[in-house]
């Protein structure tokens, strides 16, 4: 199973960084022309889902969706992968060459 990691610019307490197994992914929504919100099953077992808000190049929702779909798919080479999708603190943004244009800021919301 793949694990997706996200971190805000300051990781000083809970809710600023999170890692989710691919199996907890629920879906994504275009929330503005430059943001897409990913939803994951609540990590603290509440009724409210966790969300990750990713900023990206304008009108690149399809590319972000393709990127996330490619990360969720199991690999034929390895069964467990730790994948840094967006790490604002260290300036790491995955692209897989598809032009999604992920950028700062990253917002991790755990309710």
C-alpha positions in Angstrom: 0.0 0.0 0.0 1.2 3.5 -0.8 1.4 6.2 1.9 1.0 9.9 1.0 2.7 12.6 3.1 1.8 16.3 3.4 3.3 19.0 5.5 2.7 22.7 6.1 5.4 25.3 6.3 5.7 25.0 10.1 5.5 21.5 11.6 5.3 22.4 15.3 2.3 20.5 16.5 -0.5 18.2 15.6 -2.4 18.9 12.4 0.5 20.5 10.6 1.7 17.3 8.9 0.0 14.1 8.0 0.5 10.8 6.3 -2.4 8.7 4.9 -2.6 5.2 3.5 -4.0 5.2 -0.1 -7.0 3.2 1.3 -8.2 6.2 3.3 -8.5 8.5 0.3 -12.1 9.5 -0.3 -11.9 12.0 -3.2 -11.0 15.5 -4.3 -12.7 18.7 -5.1 -11.7 21.9 -7.0 -12.1 24.6 -4.4 -10.8 27.6 -6.4 -9.0 28.1 -9.7 -5.7 27.4 -7.9 -6.6 25.0 -5.1 -7.8 21.4 -4.9 -9.0 19.8 -1.6 -8.2 16.2 -1.0 -10.4 14.3 1.5 -9.3 11.3 3.6 -11.1 9.2 6.2 -10.7 10.9 9.6 -7.5 9.9 11.2 -8.9 10.4 14.7 -12.0 8.2 14.0 -14.5 11.1 14.1 -17.3 11.8 11.6 -15.4 14.7 10.1 -13.0 13.8 7.3 -9.4 15.1 7.2 -8.6 17.5 4.4 -5.5 18.6 2.6 -5.6 21.8 0.5 -3.1 21.9 -2.3 -2.2 25.0 -4.1 -1.3 24.6 -7.8 -1.0 26.4 -11.1 -4.3 27.9 -12.4 -6.9 25.5 -13.8 -4.7 22.4 -13.2 -7.4 20.4 -11.3 -7.3 17.6 -13.9 -3.5 17.3 -13.6 -3.7 17.2 -9.8 -6.4 14.5 -10.0 -4.2 12.5 -12.4 -1.2 12.9 -10.1 -3.1 11.7 -7.0 -4.6 8.8 -9.0 -1.1 7.7 -10.1 0.1 7.8 -6.5 -2.8 5.8 -5.2 -2.2 2.9 -7.6 -0.2 0.0 -6.3 3.3 -0.4 -7.9 4.4 -3.6 -9.5 7.9 -3.0 -8.2 7.1 -2.5 -4.5 4.0 -2.9 -2.4 4.7 -0.2 0.2 5.9 3.3 -0.8 6.2 6.4 1.3 5.5 9.3 -1.1 6.1 13.0 -0.2 3.3 14.8 -2.2 3.7 18.3 -0.8 6.1 19.3 1.9 6.0 23.1 2.3 8.6 23.0 5.1 11.3 21.5 2.9 10.1 22.8 -0.4 9.3 19.4 -1.9 6.4 19.2 -4.4 5.8 16.1 -6.4 4.9 16.5 -10.1 5.6 13.2 -11.9 6.2 15.4 -14.9 2.4 16.0 -15.5 2.4 19.8 -15.0 0.2 20.0 -11.9 2.4 22.8 -10.6 2.0 22.1 -6.8 3.3 25.0 -4.8 3.1 26.7 -1.4 1.0 26.9 0.8 -0.1 23.4 1.9 -3.0 23.2 4.5 -3.5 20.1 6.6 -6.8 20.1 8.4 -7.4 17.4 11.0 -10.6 18.0 13.0 
